[in-house]
């Protein structure tokens, strides 16, 4: 049985593909970013030998990877072919292709998200998927006696496997679990897996084939190497959008980004119950972001959904990603 759980909040939309009660895929769209398939208009800011940097009308910088004949400053219409990708220490800009003209009316983020959710299954229900983030934030999954740790790096996502007992059994459990995690968090680009080393080439081949079999349900295309004698296998997966981990951590390695903290606090405001003003306490940088002009529409949406006003308090000692206090719960 397949379901879609939809969990939208101001500025951040979530959806989960659920099979037999288990979340198998998590999808996120953040409205501050250009979405895959979104169209817009901008000007050529700087040409490169193989393309150009484009500045959109909202001030975003986008990358065109094809030669262009128009001069610097010329106006062009575009379509997003890859979303911006946050990685440790940097953000890769969204990539675009040229269009003869931008569609009128422009296809908005609402329509793109609705189409993305509809592609997963014919209908959706509203339900929280917050529990699906736990393993990704912890960076560790445990299957029986097998521990699988993972972390983002500039080069890609790295998995390390540990366990007690037979190496083949440990690796077999890990191969299946890693395939599940890659699908769950919609991981793209390079993935490096450090299996427990095994001398038998036949066993290494079996582990790789088990990974392939566990990946059959995942629609995302990938290529992989064989497992070498040191236990290393490299997987390269398509990456049209940020993964869940990219969204959650941004340019940090294993700490929630300021954007994530701000989005989650607005979600908490929107979903809060009780009476009176909602007081949002957050780290100073997060508080500044929440109160910025660019976030005004999402603040207003959170206030409307809560049915109460909201104030933001900056506190360097705020724990976790902050909290929301309701005057009368």
C-alpha positions as CSV (number, residue, x, y, z in Angstrom):
1,X,0.0,0.0,0.0
2,X,1.4,3.4,-1.1
3,X,0.5,6.7,0.4
4,X,1.7,10.3,0.2
5,X,2.1,12.3,3.4
6,X,2.1,16.0,2.7
7,X,3.5,18.4,5.4
8,X,3.6,22.0,4.2
9,X,4.5,25.0,6.3
10,X,5.4,28.6,5.6
11,X,8.4,28.7,3.3
12,X,9.1,25.0,3.5
13,X,7.1,22.2,1.9
14,X,7.6,18.5,2.7
15,X,6.2,15.3,1.3
16,X,6.9,11.6,1.9
17,X,6.3,8.5,-0.1
18,X,5.1,5.9,2.3
19,X,4.9,2.2,1.6
20,X,3.2,-0.1,4.0
21,X,3.4,2.5,6.7
22,X,7.2,3.2,6.3
23,X,8.6,6.4,4.8
24,X,10.7,5.5,1.8
25,X,11.3,8.9,0.3
26,X,11.3,12.4,1.7
27,X,11.0,15.4,-0.6
28,X,11.6,19.1,0.3
29,X,11.0,22.4,-1.5
30,X,12.1,25.7,0.1
31,X,10.5,28.7,-1.4
32,X,13.5,31.0,-1.0
33,X,15.2,28.9,-3.7
34,X,14.6,28.6,-7.4
35,X,12.8,25.3,-8.1
36,X,13.6,22.8,-10.8
37,X,11.5,23.7,-13.8
38,X,10.8,27.2,-12.7
39,X,11.1,29.9,-15.3
40,X,12.2,33.5,-15.0
41,X,13.9,36.5,-16.5
42,X,17.3,38.1,-15.8
43,X,20.3,39.8,-17.2
44,X,23.7,38.6,-18.3
45,X,26.1,39.6,-15.5
46,X,29.3,38.0,-16.6
47,X,30.2,35.8,-19.5
48,X,32.6,32.9,-19.2
49,X,34.4,30.8,-21.8
50,X,31.7,28.1,-21.6
51,X,28.6,30.1,-20.5
52,X,27.6,33.0,-18.3
53,X,26.4,34.0,-14.9
54,X,22.9,35.4,-14.9
55,X,21.3,37.7,-12.3
56,X,17.6,37.1,-12.0
57,X,15.1,39.9,-11.3
58,X,15.0,38.9,-7.6
59,X,18.8,39.3,-7.4
60,X,19.7,35.6,-7.5
61,X,22.8,34.4,-9.3
62,X,22.3,31.5,-11.7
63,X,24.7,29.6,-14.0
64,X,24.3,29.0,-17.7
65,X,26.6,26.2,-19.0
66,X,26.3,26.9,-22.7
67,X,27.8,29.6,-24.9
68,X,25.7,32.7,-25.4
69,X,26.0,35.4,-28.1
70,X,24.2,38.2,-26.3
71,X,26.4,40.9,-24.7
72,X,26.8,41.5,-21.0
73,X,23.7,43.3,-19.6
74,X,21.3,41.7,-22.1
75,X,18.0,40.4,-20.8
76,X,17.2,36.7,-21.2
77,X,14.5,34.2,-20.3
78,X,15.5,31.0,-18.6
79,X,14.4,27.7,-17.1
80,X,16.0,26.1,-14.0
81,X,17.6,22.7,-14.9
82,X,19.3,22.1,-11.5
83,X,18.5,23.7,-8.2
84,X,21.1,25.4,-6.0
85,X,23.1,22.8,-4.0
86,X,24.4,23.7,-0.6
87,X,27.6,21.8,0.2
88,X,30.0,22.1,3.2
89,X,31.6,25.5,2.9
90,X,29.8,26.7,-0.3
91,X,26.6,26.9,-2.3
92,X,26.6,25.7,-5.9
93,X,24.4,28.1,-7.8
94,X,21.3,26.9,-9.7
95,X,21.9,26.0,-13.3
96,X,19.6,27.1,-16.2
97,X,19.0,26.8,-19.9
98,X,17.8,29.6,-22.2
99,X,14.2,29.9,-23.3
100,X,12.9,31.9,-26.2
101,X,10.6,33.6,-23.8
102,X,9.3,33.1,-20.3
103,X,5.8,31.6,-20.1
104,X,3.0,33.9,-19.1
105,X,1.8,33.5,-16.5
106,X,5.0,32.1,-15.0
107,X,4.8,28.6,-13.5
108,X,4.9,29.2,-9.8
109,X,6.4,27.2,-6.9
110,X,2.9,26.1,-5.8
111,X,2.2,24.5,-9.2
112,X,5.7,22.9,-9.4
113,X,5.3,21.4,-5.9
114,X,1.8,20.1,-6.6
115,X,3.1,18.5,-9.8
116,X,6.1,17.0,-7.9
117,X,3.9,15.5,-5.2
118,X,1.4,14.2,-7.8
119,X,4.2,12.4,-9.6
120,X,4.7,10.3,-6.4
121,X,1.1,9.0,-6.1
122,X,-2.4,10.1,-7.2
123,X,-3.5,11.4,-3.8
124,X,-2.0,12.9,-0.7
125,X,-3.0,13.3,3.0
126,X,-1.7,15.8,5.5
127,X,0.6,14.2,8.1
128,X,3.8,15.0,9.9
129,X,7.0,13.4,8.6
130,X,9.3,14.9,11.3
131,X,10.4,11.5,12.5
132,X,11.9,10.8,9.1
133,X,14.7,13.3,9.8
134,X,16.1,11.7,12.9
135,X,18.6,9.3,11.4
136,X,19.8,12.0,8.9
137,X,20.4,14.5,11.6
138,X,22.2,11.9,13.8
139,X,24.3,10.7,10.9
140,X,24.0,7.2,12.0
141,X,21.8,4.2,11.4
142,X,21.9,0.9,13.3
143,X,20.8,-2.4,11.9
144,X,21.1,-5.2,14.4
145,X,24.8,-5.2,15.4
146,X,25.8,-3.2,12.4
147,X,26.5,0.5,12.7
148,X,26.4,2.8,9.6
149,X,27.8,6.3,10.1
150,X,27.6,8.9,7.3
151,X,28.7,12.5,6.8
152,X,28.7,15.1,4.0
153,X,32.0,16.4,2.7
154,X,32.9,18.7,-0.1
155,X,33.5,15.7,-2.3
156,X,30.2,13.9,-1.4
157,X,28.6,11.7,1.2
158,X,30.8,9.2,2.9
159,X,29.5,6.1,4.7
160,X,31.6,4.1,7.2
161,X,30.5,0.6,8.3
162,X,31.3,-1.0,11.6
163,X,30.2,-4.2,13.3
164,X,31.2,-7.3,15.2
165,X,31.4,-10.7,13.5
166,X,31.4,-12.0,10.0
167,X,32.4,-9.2,7.5
168,X,30.2,-10.6,4.7
169,X,27.1,-10.5,6.9
170,X,28.0,-7.0,8.2
171,X,28.4,-5.7,4.6
172,X,25.2,-7.4,3.3
173,X,23.1,-5.7,6.0
174,X,24.9,-2.4,5.3
175,X,24.5,-2.5,1.5
176,X,20.7,-2.9,1.9
177,X,20.5,-0.1,4.5
178,X,22.6,2.3,2.6
179,X,20.5,1.9,-0.5
180,X,17.5,2.6,1.6
181,X,19.1,5.8,3.1
182,X,20.1,7.1,-0.4
183,X,16.5,6.8,-1.5
184,X,15.0,8.1,1.7
185,X,17.0,11.3,1.7
186,X,17.1,11.7,-2.1
187,X,21.0,11.7,-2.1
188,X,22.7,12.8,-5.3
189,X,26.2,13.3,-6.6
190,X,29.1,11.2,-5.3
191,X,28.7,8.6,-2.5
192,X,31.7,6.8,-1.1
193,X,31.0,3.6,0.9
194,X,33.7,2.1,3.1
195,X,32.7,-1.5,3.6
196,X,34.5,-3.9,6.0
197,X,37.3,-5.3,3.9
198,X,36.9,-8.9,2.5
199,X,39.6,-10.9,0.7
200,X,37.0,-12.8,-1.4
201,X,36.3,-11.1,-4.7
202,X,33.2,-13.3,-5.1
203,X,31.8,-12.0,-1.8
204,X,32.6,-8.4,-2.8
205,X,30.6,-9.0,-6.0
206,X,27.7,-10.4,-4.0
207,X,27.6,-7.3,-1.8
208,X,27.6,-5.0,-4.8
209,X,24.8,-6.9,-6.4
210,X,22.8,-6.8,-3.2
211,X,23.2,-3.0,-3.3
212,X,21.9,-3.0,-6.8
213,X,18.9,-5.2,-5.9
214,X,18.0,-2.9,-3.0
215,X,18.2,0.1,-5.3
216,X,15.7,-1.2,-7.8
217,X,12.8,0.6,-6.2
218,X,14.7,3.9,-6.4
219,X,13.9,5.8,-9.5
220,X,17.1,7.9,-9.4
221,X,19.7,6.7,-11.9
222,X,23.2,5.8,-10.6
223,X,26.5,4.2,-11.6
224,X,28.9,2.5,-9.3
225,X,32.3,0.9,-9.2
226,X,33.1,-2.6,-8.0
227,X,34.1,-3.0,-4.3
228,X,37.9,-3.0,-4.2
229,X,40.1,-5.1,-1.9
230,X,40.1,-2.3,0.7
231,X,36.3,-2.4,0.8
232,X,35.7,0.9,-1.0
233,X,32.8,1.4,-3.5
234,X,32.0,4.6,-5.2
235,X,28.4,5.5,-6.3
236,X,27.5,8.4,-8.5
237,X,23.8,9.4,-8.6
238,X,21.9,12.0,-10.5
239,X,21.5,15.3,-8.5
240,X,18.8,17.7,-9.9
241,X,18.0,19.0,-6.5
242,X,19.5,19.2,-3.0
243,X,19.1,16.2,-0.9
244,X,17.3,16.3,2.5
245,X,20.8,16.4,4.2
246,X,21.8,19.4,1.9
247,X,18.7,21.2,2.9
248,X,19.0,20.5,6.6
249,X,22.7,21.3,7.1
250,X,23.3,23.8,4.3
251,X,27.0,24.8,4.2
252,X,27.7,23.2,7.5
253,X,28.8,19.6,7.9
254,X,26.8,18.2,10.9
255,X,24.9,21.2,12.4
256,X,21.6,22.7,11.4
257,X,21.9,25.7,9.1
258,X,20.4,29.0,10.1
259,X,17.8,28.6,7.3
260,X,16.7,25.2,8.7
261,X,16.4,26.6,12.2
262,X,14.3,29.5,10.9
263,X,12.0,27.4,8.8
264,X,11.5,24.9,11.6
265,X,10.6,27.7,14.1
266,X,8.1,29.2,11.6
267,X,6.6,25.7,11.3
268,X,6.3,25.4,15.0
269,X,4.5,28.8,15.2
270,X,2.1,27.8,12.4
271,X,1.3,24.5,14.1
272,X,1.1,25.8,17.6
273,X,-2.1,25.8,19.6
274,X,-3.3,28.0,22.5
275,X,-3.9,31.7,23.0
276,X,-1.8,34.8,22.9
277,X,1.4,35.9,21.3
278,X,3.9,33.3,20.1
279,X,7.4,34.2,21.4
280,X,10.1,32.7,19.2
281,X,13.5,32.4,20.9
282,X,16.5,31.8,18.6
283,X,20.2,32.3,18.1
284,X,21.0,35.9,17.0
285,X,21.8,35.0,13.4
286,X,18.6,33.0,13.1
287,X,16.6,35.7,14.8
288,X,18.0,38.2,12.3
289,X,17.0,36.0,9.4
290,X,13.5,35.5,10.7
291,X,13.0,39.2,11.0
292,X,14.5,40.0,7.6
293,X,12.4,41.6,4.8
294,X,12.8,38.5,2.6
295,X,11.0,36.4,5.2
296,X,8.1,38.8,5.7
297,X,5.6,36.7,3.7
298,X,6.4,33.5,5.6
299,X,6.2,35.3,9.0
300,X,2.8,36.6,7.9
301,X,1.7,33.1,6.8
302,X,2.8,31.6,10.2
303,X,0.9,34.3,12.1
304,X,-2.2,33.7,10.0
305,X,-2.1,29.9,10.6
306,X,-1.5,30.3,14.3
307,X,-4.2,32.9,14.6
308,X,-1.9,35.0,16.9
309,X,0.9,37.5,16.7
310,X,4.5,36.5,16.8
311,X,7.6,38.2,18.3
312,X,11.2,37.1,17.8
313,X,13.8,37.2,20.6
314,X,17.5,36.7,20.0
315,X,19.3,34.7,22.7
316,X,22.9,33.4,22.4
317,X,22.1,30.7,24.9
318,X,19.1,29.4,23.0
319,X,19.3,25.6,23.0
320,X,18.8,23.4,20.0
321,X,17.3,25.3,17.2
322,X,15.3,27.6,19.6
323,X,11.8,27.3,20.8
324,X,8.3,28.8,20.5
325,X,6.5,29.9,23.7
326,X,2.7,30.3,23.7
327,X,1.3,32.8,26.2
328,X,-1.6,30.5,27.1
329,X,-1.4,26.9,26.0
